[in-house]
């Protein structure tokens, strides 16, 4: 008698408070605090030494704006009847290419992208587009793959 193959479905809770609290946060704090975080992060990125801290901040801008966590991707593997989950990140482009991109294009294009995403997210109607853009700041500035 054979067993059916294991089907693994991974659902991650983004965490954070409920919808009403997030709306109030955005209206009272999120919109201006995210703008401040963008400015601080961009100046940190220009120092090169502050680049890791800048991208840590950039990755949290949607959470700063709306208190919503990022979606995580997991890879499932089954060994000896036990399912193991491991966080998965895609393969990245070579570091030299990413550094050249940042020095020639990324720093100024990232500033334009971040400013545009922030202004687009100010009206609540276009907030999802602005957050989508903010989630891609790393890709615009350093060709980061998500």
Residue, then its C-alpha position, 0 to 999 in steps of 0.5 A: x500500500x503506497x502513501x500519497x505524496x506529501x503536499x506542502x502548503x506554506x501560509x505565512x502570517x504577515x503579522x501586525x495590527x488590524x486594518x483599522x489600526x493600520x489606517x489610523x497609523x498611516x493617516x497620523x504617522x506613517x505618511x510623514x515617518x516614511x518620507x523621513x525614513x526615505x530621506x535618511x536612508x538615501x543619505x546613508x546610501x550615499x556614504x557607501x559605508x552606510x549602504x547596509x543600514x540604508x537598505x535595512x531601512x529601505x526594506x522596512x519602509x512599507x512597514x513604517x508606512x502601514x505597519x504591514x510585514x513583508x511576505x516571505x517565500x519558503x522552500x519545502x523539502x521532505x527528508x525521512x518523512x519530515x518536512x523542512x522549511x527554509x527561507x529562499x532568496x533568488x540567486x543574485x547578479x555578480x557583486x561587481x555588476x551591482x556595485x557599478x550599477x549603483x555608482x553610475x545609475x542606482x543612487x540617482x534613479x533610486x532617489x527619483x524612484x523613492x520620491x515618486x513612490x512616496x508621492x504616489x502613496x500619499x492618496x490612499x487610493x494609490x497606496x498599493x502602487x506606492x508600496x509595490x514601488x517601495x518594495x522594489x527600491x533595492x532592485x532599482x538601486x542595486x539590481x537586487x532580486x527578490 
